[in-house]
Amino acid sequence: MQPGSTERTRVRRFSEKAVTDPDAIRRVLDAGLVAHVAVQDSEGQPYVVPVAYARRGDQVLFHGSTGSRLFRSLAEGQPTCLTVTLLDALVLARSAFESSMNYRCAMVIGVAQRLTGDDELDALRVITEHLLPGRWDEARQPTVKERAATLTLALDLSECSLKVSEGPPEDDPADLLDPVYSKIWAGIVPLREAFAEPVTDEHTPAGVPVPEYVRSWER
């Protein structure tokens, strides 16, 4: 598995931003929390669906409802494209045209496989632990009924790409010499995610503290 190693995943637009290190795409997938999955219904209408996901080895795992026609289409073998984008900064150049974003974007294409049995249960554990580290062992496990209502899919990383944009603005040389625009501020504005103070719900008994594993979460 090497990002960009197939004709369909080769980065053509701004190819200098392509990253081919397999560990780099694993790190991006491990850092994200939400993926977007493409799917087309029986009438040819395309949709892009946000999903919770996790990486397990060289697979991306995600799940949905067995009642969803879109997820059933994926389970039946419809080709798909899954993306995860991490936005790191806004880039302010001296022109609107050259202003942009710093980002890391992973793309995976292929046909998802439906998971069943113990493999599915492990996938649900991996997704839970990716989103809520430490929660799986404390929370109630999925019931037979809940698992019957859940469709869990795995998409191999065998065909993927990674594009990374970083650094300061790249201004038009003329703007750097212009008597007006050369004097305005330019640079980057970093973006950071952070967990806020946990809010206890009304059904938690008095005196039950926020778990230490929740307190330890960092973004």
URFENKA-V156059 format. One record per backbone hydrogen bond with DSSP energy under -1.0 kcal/mol. NH is the residue of the N-H (numbers start at 1). CO is the residue of the C=O. E is the energy in kcal/mol with one decimal. If there is no record, write none. Layout:
NH_CO_E, NH_CO_E
//
This chain:
4_160_-3.4, 5_2_-1.6, 10_6_-1.0, 17_14_-2.3, 18_15_-1.7, 19_162_-2.6, 25_21_-1.3, 26_22_-1.6, 27_23_-2.1, 28_24_-1.8, 29_25_-2.3, 30_26_-2.2, 31_27_-1.3, 32_28_-1.4, 35_51_-2.8, 36_83_-2.4, 37_49_-2.8, 38_81_-2.3, 39_47_-2.4, 41_45_-2.4, 44_41_-2.0, 47_39_-2.9, 49_37_-3.1, 51_35_-2.9, 54_61_-1.7, 56_59_-2.4, 60_155_-2.6, 61_54_-3.5, 62_153_-2.1, 64_151_-2.1, 66_149_-1.8, 68_65_-1.6, 72_68_-2.1, 73_69_-1.7, 74_70_-1.6, 75_71_-2.3, 76_72_-1.6, 77_74_-1.4, 78_73_-2.1, 80_110_-2.9, 82_108_-3.2, 83_36_-2.4, 84_106_-2.3, 86_104_-2.8, 88_102_-2.7, 89_102_-1.6, 90_189_-2.2, 91_100_-3.1, 92_187_-3.0, 100_91_-2.0, 102_89_-2.8, 103_165_-1.1, 104_86_-2.1, 105_163_-2.8, 106_84_-2.9, 107_161_-2.6, 108_82_-3.0, 109_159_-2.4, 110_80_-1.9, 113_154_-2.9, 115_152_-2.8, 120_116_-1.2, 121_117_-2.0, 122_118_-2.5, 123_119_-2.0, 124_120_-2.5, 125_121_-2.0, 126_122_-2.5, 127_123_-2.5, 128_124_-2.3, 129_125_-2.8, 130_126_-1.9, 131_127_-2.1, 132_128_-3.6, 135_132_-2.4, 139_135_-2.7, 147_143_-2.4, 148_144_-2.0, 149_145_-1.1, 150_147_-1.1, 151_64_-3.1, 153_62_-3.2, 154_113_-2.2, 155_60_-2.6, 157_58_-2.4, 161_107_-2.4, 163_105_-2.4, 164_17_-2.6, 165_103_-2.7, 175_172_-1.5, 176_172_-1.0, 178_174_-1.1, 182_178_-1.7, 183_180_-1.3, 184_181_-1.0, 187_92_-1.9, 189_90_-2.8, 191_88_-3.0, 204_201_-1.1, 208_205_-1.9, 215_211_-2.1, 216_212_-1.6, 217_214_-1.5
//
